Amino acid sequence: MSNILVDDVFVDETNANAIFTVRLDVANANTVTVNYRTDLNTATYSSNQDFVFTSGTLTFNPGEVSK
C-alpha cells in the first residue's frame, strides 16, 4: 500500500489557482484513486471571494507516482 504525499502549495494570485503536486511514495501495479475536496478551514467564503468549493477523484494509473 502506498502513502500519499502532498507537496507545498504555490498560490498563483494572477490566475487565482493553488498549485501543488500529489505523490505516491511507491509505484503500484494497480490503479490508485484519491478522493479530494476543498474546505474552508482558514478561508472565508462569500460570493465576491476567490475561494471555490470543489471535489473529485485523482486517479494514478499503474506505475504513476505523481499528479
ABEGO torsion letter per residue (X at the ends): XBBBBBBBBBBBAAAGBBBBBBBBABBBABBBBBBBBBBAGABBBBAABABBBBBEBBBBBBGBABX
